[in-house]
Amino acid sequence: MSADVLHVLCAGAVQGLVKALQTRFFDETGANLDTRFGAVGAMKEALLGGAPCDVMIVTDAMVRALQADAMLRADSLAPLGRVRTGIAVRAGEPVPDVSTPDALKARLLAAGAVFFPDPERATAGIHFASVLDRLGVRDALAPRLRTFPNGATSMRELAADNTPGAIGCTQITEILYTPGIALAGALPAAFELATVYSAALSVRARQPGLAQHFVDLLAGEETRAMRAAGGFEFE
């Protein structure tokens, strides 16, 4: 008899955590994860489009909105922690000062390429596009902007790119979980974006018991240290 399968729709910011727990979940339950990762907007579209889903992991605000729309179970909200948005460089390259708006502006203008996620559907991408506007550098950087469907892809592309001085921006969890990438720092306080991510069960969950077990594992005290090491913060 084949193993049970749990279907998970997950924001890219939580991809590293889900992958890190996949083997443990199988060892505890005998169930496999069928995971789909991407920008939060894309995950919402997948859910609304009828994609198989037992567990949804996106921003807390989106989870609550989908609960209000009776797409996710109202009794299953489980916050995982808060994730800030940061600046990345390739591992081994000088780590720039990005702690102030002026320092970030100067480093962006000096960048050979700037990698970030979808500015229309990804949480970090939407925010970073607004930061470029507020700094007044978006037009100057337009030929050097490199956007991808999600933060994980944008960071992998940055790691593989050879453009001198290339940098990127996405959620800190995605930076820390990407080989070949180093965290320069969070966005300056004036531009800070700290996003709470939460998990919840779909109202269409075919494996509600398994789904709740996985949510408890994701958000439980026993994985708190793992989440903290991966870039999650707590109140």
Beta strands, then each sheet from edge to edge (+ up, - down):
strand 1: 5-11
strand 2: 32-38
strand 3: 55-59
strand 4: 78-90
strand 5: 114-117
strand 6: 145-148
strand 7: 167-171
strand 8: 181-186
strand 9: 194-201
strand 10: 232-233
sheet 1: 2+ 1+ 3+ 9- 4+ 7- 5- 6-
sheet 2: 2+ 1+ 3+ 9- 4+ 8-
sheet 3: 2+ 1+ 3+ 9- 4+ 10-
end
